[in-house]
Amino acid sequence: MSEEKLSDFLKTGKDWSRLRTSVLGVYVVKLPPYRSAPARLVVELNPVDETGAPTKRRGLVLRSSGELEEFRKLFSDEKLPKLLGMLDSVNPKGEGGKRRKEEGVVEL
Protein backbone atom coordinates (compact mmCIF):
# COMPACT_ATOMS: atom_id res chain seq x y z
CA MET A 1 0.00 0.00 0.00
CA SER A 2 1.28 3.43 -0.86
CA GLU A 3 1.25 6.16 1.79
CA GLU A 4 1.24 8.64 -1.08
CA LYS A 5 -2.02 7.18 -2.42
CA LEU A 6 -3.55 7.30 1.06
CA SER A 7 -2.39 10.90 1.57
CA ASP A 8 -3.94 11.87 -1.76
CA PHE A 9 -7.19 10.11 -0.82
CA LEU A 10 -7.27 12.03 2.48
CA LYS A 11 -6.81 15.34 0.64
CA THR A 12 -9.05 14.80 -2.40
CA GLY A 13 -11.49 12.00 -1.50
CA LYS A 14 -15.13 12.78 -0.75
CA ASP A 15 -16.29 12.50 2.86
CA TRP A 16 -17.48 8.96 3.71
CA SER A 17 -16.09 7.57 0.45
CA ARG A 18 -14.74 4.03 0.58
CA LEU A 19 -11.49 2.91 -1.05
CA ARG A 20 -11.06 -0.81 -1.68
CA THR A 21 -7.82 -2.56 -0.76
CA SER A 22 -6.31 -5.72 -2.18
CA VAL A 23 -7.70 -7.63 0.81
CA LEU A 24 -11.37 -8.55 0.29
CA GLY A 25 -13.51 -6.99 3.01
CA VAL A 26 -10.90 -4.40 4.07
CA TYR A 27 -11.57 -0.79 3.05
CA VAL A 28 -10.19 2.67 3.78
CA VAL A 29 -12.89 5.25 4.55
CA LYS A 30 -12.47 9.01 4.68
CA LEU A 31 -14.19 10.52 7.71
CA PRO A 32 -15.19 14.18 7.50
CA PRO A 33 -13.88 16.77 9.95
CA TYR A 34 -15.87 16.78 13.18
CA ARG A 35 -15.78 19.62 15.69
CA SER A 36 -12.07 20.23 16.32
CA ALA A 37 -10.91 16.93 14.75
CA PRO A 38 -9.62 17.13 11.16
CA ALA A 39 -10.68 14.77 8.38
CA ARG A 40 -9.03 11.37 8.77
CA LEU A 41 -8.81 7.90 7.29
CA VAL A 42 -9.98 4.77 9.06
CA VAL A 43 -10.06 1.07 8.22
CA GLU A 44 -13.43 -0.57 7.74
CA LEU A 45 -13.84 -4.34 7.97
CA ASN A 46 -16.93 -5.44 6.07
CA PRO A 47 -17.49 -9.00 4.84
CA VAL A 48 -18.11 -9.36 1.10
CA ASP A 49 -20.56 -11.48 -0.88
CA GLU A 50 -19.74 -13.77 -3.79
CA THR A 51 -19.44 -10.77 -6.15
CA GLY A 52 -16.97 -8.97 -3.87
CA ALA A 53 -19.47 -6.32 -2.75
CA PRO A 54 -19.73 -5.40 0.97
CA THR A 55 -22.56 -7.19 2.76
CA LYS A 56 -23.25 -4.44 5.30
CA ARG A 57 -23.93 -0.75 4.89
CA ARG A 58 -21.20 -0.02 7.44
CA GLY A 59 -18.73 -2.51 8.80
CA LEU A 60 -16.47 -2.46 11.84
CA VAL A 61 -14.45 0.78 11.89
CA LEU A 62 -10.91 0.75 13.29
CA ARG A 63 -9.24 4.09 14.00
CA SER A 64 -5.87 2.82 15.28
CA SER A 65 -3.74 -0.27 15.82
CA GLY A 66 -4.64 -0.03 19.52
CA GLU A 67 -8.32 -0.43 18.67
CA LEU A 68 -7.45 -3.48 16.58
CA GLU A 69 -5.82 -5.10 19.61
CA GLU A 70 -8.86 -4.34 21.78
CA PHE A 71 -11.17 -5.97 19.22
CA ARG A 72 -8.87 -8.99 18.89
CA LYS A 73 -9.29 -9.61 22.62
CA LEU A 74 -13.07 -9.37 22.31
CA PHE A 75 -13.20 -11.66 19.25
CA SER A 76 -11.07 -14.28 21.00
CA ASP A 77 -13.40 -14.59 24.00
CA GLU A 78 -14.74 -18.16 24.01
CA LYS A 79 -18.24 -17.01 25.03
CA LEU A 80 -18.79 -14.87 21.91
CA PRO A 81 -19.55 -17.79 19.53
CA LYS A 82 -22.00 -19.21 22.08
CA LEU A 83 -23.81 -15.87 22.35
CA LEU A 84 -23.96 -15.49 18.57
CA GLY A 85 -25.32 -19.03 18.24
CA MET A 86 -28.11 -18.17 20.68
CA LEU A 87 -28.88 -15.00 18.67
CA ASP A 88 -28.96 -17.05 15.45
CA SER A 89 -31.57 -19.33 16.98
CA VAL A 90 -33.90 -16.55 18.22
CA ASN A 91 -33.57 -13.90 15.49
CA PRO A 92 -35.70 -14.05 12.35
CA LYS A 93 -33.89 -14.68 9.09
CA GLY A 94 -33.29 -11.47 7.10
CA GLU A 95 -32.33 -10.53 3.58
CA GLY A 96 -29.35 -8.41 2.52
CA GLY A 97 -29.70 -4.79 1.41
CA LYS A 98 -28.63 -2.95 -1.73
CA ARG A 99 -24.95 -2.43 -2.55
CA ARG A 100 -23.21 0.92 -2.98
CA LYS A 101 -20.55 1.66 -5.58
CA GLU A 102 -16.97 2.13 -4.33
CA GLU A 103 -13.93 4.00 -5.61
CA GLY A 104 -10.57 2.50 -6.77
CA VAL A 105 -8.40 -0.16 -5.10
CA VAL A 106 -5.49 0.27 -2.65
CA GLU A 107 -2.91 -2.52 -2.99
CA LEU A 108 -1.85 -3.98 0.40
C-alpha positions in Angstrom: 0.0 0.0 0.0 1.3 3.4 -0.9 1.3 6.2 1.8 1.2 8.6 -1.1 -2.0 7.2 -2.4 -3.6 7.3 1.1 -2.4 10.9 1.6 -3.9 11.9 -1.8 -7.2 10.1 -0.8 -7.3 12.0 2.5 -6.8 15.3 0.6 -9.0 14.8 -2.4 -11.5 12.0 -1.5 -15.1 12.8 -0.7 -16.3 12.5 2.9 -17.5 9.0 3.7 -16.1 7.6 0.4 -14.7 4.0 0.6 -11.5 2.9 -1.0 -11.1 -0.8 -1.7 -7.8 -2.6 -0.8 -6.3 -5.7 -2.2 -7.7 -7.6 0.8 -11.4 -8.5 0.3 -13.5 -7.0 3.0 -10.9 -4.4 4.1 -11.6 -0.8 3.1 -10.2 2.7 3.8 -12.9 5.3 4.6 -12.5 9.0 4.7 -14.2 10.5 7.7 -15.2 14.2 7.5 -13.9 16.8 9.9 -15.9 16.8 13.2 -15.8 19.6 15.7 -12.1 20.2 16.3 -10.9 16.9 14.8 -9.6 17.1 11.2 -10.7 14.8 8.4 -9.0 11.4 8.8 -8.8 7.9 7.3 -10.0 4.8 9.1 -10.1 1.1 8.2 -13.4 -0.6 7.7 -13.8 -4.3 8.0 -16.9 -5.4 6.1 -17.5 -9.0 4.8 -18.1 -9.4 1.1 -20.6 -11.5 -0.9 -19.7 -13.8 -3.8 -19.4 -10.8 -6.2 -17.0 -9.0 -3.9 -19.5 -6.3 -2.8 -19.7 -5.4 1.0 -22.6 -7.2 2.8 -23.2 -4.4 5.3 -23.9 -0.7 4.9 -21.2 0.0 7.4 -18.7 -2.5 8.8 -16.5 -2.5 11.8 -14.4 0.8 11.9 -10.9 0.7 13.3 -9.2 4.1 14.0 -5.9 2.8 15.3 -3.7 -0.3 15.8 -4.6 0.0 19.5 -8.3 -0.4 18.7 -7.4 -3.5 16.6 -5.8 -5.1 19.6 -8.9 -4.3 21.8 -11.2 -6.0 19.2 -8.9 -9.0 18.9 -9.3 -9.6 22.6 -13.1 -9.4 22.3 -13.2 -11.7 19.3 -11.1 -14.3 21.0 -13.4 -14.6 24.0 -14.7 -18.2 24.0 -18.2 -17.0 25.0 -18.8 -14.9 21.9 -19.6 -17.8 19.5 -22.0 -19.2 22.1 -23.8 -15.9 22.3 -24.0 -15.5 18.6 -25.3 -19.0 18.2 -28.1 -18.2 20.7 -28.9 -15.0 18.7 -29.0 -17.1 15.5 -31.6 -19.3 17.0 -33.9 -16.6 18.2 -33.6 -13.9 15.5 -35.7 -14.1 12.4 -33.9 -14.7 9.1 -33.3 -11.5 7.1 -32.3 -10.5 3.6 -29.3 -8.4 2.5 -29.7 -4.8 1.4 -28.6 -2.9 -1.7 -25.0 -2.4 -2.6 -23.2 0.9 -3.0 -20.5 1.7 -5.6 -17.0 2.1 -4.3 -13.9 4.0 -5.6 -10.6 2.5 -6.8 -8.4 -0.2 -5.1 -5.5 0.3 -2.7 -2.9 -2.5 -3.0 -1.8 -4.0 0.4 
